[in-house]
């Protein structure tokens, strides 16, 4: 199910172009248009789920699938051994600006802790 006013659903529907890194029947991964690292890919489910708070137990395999997709991309991009960061933001105070759940894959530079 897609939401017509959702930016990521518009990408899924082909109404907005994106630099696609990976796609299959469950997820789409594309390069962020405002990257925070040399490699910054967003992995989204093809099903519109606004936030992590909207996931249910029936979605637990989808969350795992998104993480395994990120691992696969990190390996393909040659950053798995050096290191990468995976991040979900949930709601505005955590930095979520597009309300279609997405996993950030960031790599290619050192990261500090705690994140800002």
PyMOL commands that set and color helices and strands:
alter all, ss='L'
color gray80, all
select helices_A, chain A and resi 7-12+52-54+57-76+92-94
alter helices_A, ss='H'
color red, helices_A
select strands_A, chain A and resi 20-23+27-31+39-45+84-88+102-107
alter strands_A, ss='S'
color yellow, strands_A
deselect
rebuild
show_as cartoon
